[in-house]
Amino acid sequence: MSDIVLKTEGLTKHYGGVHALMDADFEIRKGEHVAIMGDNGAGKSTFVRQITGVEQRTSGKITFDGKEIHFEGPLDAREAGIEAVFQTLALADALNVPDNLFLGREIFKLKLGPFSILDYKAMREETLKSLERTGVKIPNVDNSISNMSGGQRQCVAIARTATFHSKLTIMDEPTAALGVQETAQVENIIRTMKEAGEPLILISHNMRQVFDLVDRIVVFRRGRIVANLRKEDTSGEDVVAYITGAKTAPGYAIDE
């Protein structure tokens, strides 16, 4: 049985006459952490939006967990086992931590349509277990999200993905707006996921972070994948050269 979790073949997205993504061939295996790097507008986020069903691809094939998939929207991707943490966090500000973690996945004491009763105690207990497992420190989980720092909010979003043991997690610039301590906390969560054998796609501009956390680096430029690099076989200078177009990887070509 193949250990490939996700594979894309010829994945392409056009917005009218703009070719935002072209012929992207990509794969990630069980337990592997892969970084996606590139300048703004290189196609990174477009690529992720096709995988997660946020947008519909123009052409190409996506295989996930051994099956060809056609997600109609992000909920389909989530139900299939793909959890995504985007820069714009999908958190409900007025709700507390357990309510956010279990939003759309509520635990019920009794489920009878409009007369259903939520099991708040069970959701709170599972939340505390999840935060402990991921190393997330939230002083009071009963506080609403609106009263939390940016770092705590980001950690809640990441803990939500870890709570449900997704088959694949995607993080889009998870530490871009965080301070040093908060960044370290998020990076520790990523290391915990690695130890648990959970595959991760990490979009990041942070070269130090990428070399600390991942196994492989895939570089996008002008809508195309232009390099696929094992971390131990490359350097930050090489990655920058591929991002800027100063260097071309063997087997990859880009129209100038």
N, C-alpha and C positions, 0 to 999 in steps of 0.2 A: 504493500500500500504506500502511495506517495506521501512524503512528509511536507509537501507544498500546501500551505494554508490558502494563499491568494496568488492568482496568476492573471495578468492582463496580456492580451495579444492584440497589437495594432490599435490600441485604445486611442480614439480621436474625438476631439470636440471642436466644432466650428461655431462661432457666433456671427452669423451672417457671413461676411467676407473675411472675418478675422479667424485665423487658425490658432487657437489658444493651446491646443494639445494635438500632437501628431504622432501616430504609430508608436505609442508607448508600450513596450514589452517589459514587464516587470514581474518579479515573483518574490515571495517571502516564505520561509520555511518555519516549521514548528520551533518555538523557542528562540527564533532569531530576532534581533533588534536591528532595524535598518533606518538610516537617516536619509531624508530627501533634502537636498540643498540646491540653491540657485538664487539668482537675483529676483527682486520683485518683478512679477510679470513673466517669470520663466515657465510657468505651467504647473507649479507644485500644487497650489490650492485647487486649480481646475481638475487635476488628476484625482485628488482626494474627493472632490464633489461628485465625480462620476462613480467612484467606488462605493460611496455611502448613499447613493441615490438622491442626493440633494439636487442634482441635475441629471438629465438623460443624455447619454453619449450619442455622438453622431454616428460612429461606427466602432467596430472592434468587439472583442470578446472578453468577458470577465468570468473567471472560474474561482469559486470560493468553497472551501471545505469539500472539494471533490465534485462540485456541481456547477454547471454554467448558470449564472444568475442574471436576473433583470429586475432590480429593485425599483419599485414605483416611487419610493420616497425613503427618507431616513429611518422611519419606523420599521420598514421592512428589513433594512440593514441591521438595525438594532436587534430585532427579533431573531435574525439569523445568527447573531453573535458578533457583530462588528460594533464596537463602542468608539465614539469619537469625542475628543475634547478640542473644541475650536477656540480661537482667540476671543470670539464673542460668546461668552459662556451662556449656555441655555439653562439658567437657574431661575427659580421663582423667588424674587426678593422678599416677598411677604411671608414665605414659608420657612420653617426651621430646617435643620440638617436632615433628620429622618424623613421628613415630608419630601424634601428634594431628592434624597437618595432613592426613595420608593415611588416617586412620581410616575404614574403609569404602570407601576408594578406593585401596587399596594397589597398588603397582607390583610385578609379579612377574617374576623371572628365568625361572621355570618354574611353570606352573599345571597341577597334576595332583591336584586334590582334596586329600586329607590329606597328600600328598607335595609340595605346592607350596612354592616357595622365594621368599621376598621379596627384592626388590632394594633393600637398605638404602642402598647408595651412591647410586642414582638418586634415591631419595626425599630423602636429605639434600641432594644438589645442587639439586634443585628447590625445597626449602625455603629454602636460602640465596638462591636467585634471587628467590623470592617476597618474602622479608624485605627484600632490597635494593630491589626494585621498589616496595614499599609504604612503605619508610622505617622499618620496624620494627627496633629495635636490641635484640637478645638476645645477651648476652655469650657464652653457651655453649648452643647448640641441643641438646646432648646431655644437658643437665640435665633432670631430671623436672619436670613442671609444678608439683608440690607445693613445689618449692624456689624458686618465682618470686614476685615481688611481684604485687599485684592488677593493677597497670598492665601488667606484662609479660604476665600471663595474658589480660587483655582484648585486648592487641595481637595475641597469638597467635590468639585466636578471630577477630579481624577479618582477620588475614593469611590465615587458612584460607578465608574467603569470597572474598578477592581472588585466591587461588591458582588457583581453578577458573573464573575469569571468568564469574561468574553473570550471568544476564540481568536479575536484580533482587536488590538487597541490602536487607535490613531491619535496622535497628539500634534496639534498645529501650534507651534511656538508657545509651549506651555509656560515658559518662564520669561517671556519678552518684557512684561511689565512688572516683574517682581524684584524685590531687593535680594541681597546676598543670602540672608538666612532663609527666606522663603524659597529661593531658587534651590538651595541645598536640600530643603525638605522635599521638594518635587523630584529632584534627582535621586534621592534615597528611595522614593516610591518606585521610580523606574528601575532601580537596581533590585528592589524586592520582587518586582514583576519578572525580571530576568532570572532571578534565583528560582522562581516558581515555574519557569519554562513557558511564560506567556509571551507570545510574539507581539512586537510593537513596531509601528511606523512612526518615526519622529521627524517632523518638519522643524528645522532650526537653522538660524543664521549664526549660532554660537559655536565656533570651531572647537573651542576647548571642551564644551559640553558634548559635542558629537564624538570626539575622539575618546572621551571618558566613558561614554555610555553604549555605543553601538558596535555591531560586528562589521557592518558594511555601509558604504556611502554611495547613494545614487544621485548623480548631478543632472539637473534639468537646465536647459538653456534654449530660449526662444521656442518654447513649446515642445522640445524634444529631449529625450534622455541622451546625454552625450558621454556619460561615463558611469561605470559600475565597478566600484573599488572596494577591495578588502581593506579594512582599516590598517592592518599590519603591513600592507604592501604599498601604502601611500603616505603622503604628508599633507599638512595644511597648505603648503605652497602649491602642491600639485592640484589640490581641490580648487583653490582660488584660480589657478590657470585654466582649469576646465570650465569654471563658472564664467570667466571673462572671455573665453574663446582663444586665449593665448596658446592653449595646448589642445590637441585632439586625441582622444583615446582610440587605440586600435579597434577597428570594427565599427566605429561610430563616425557618422558624418553629419554635418549640418549645413543647410543652405545659408550662405552669407548674403 
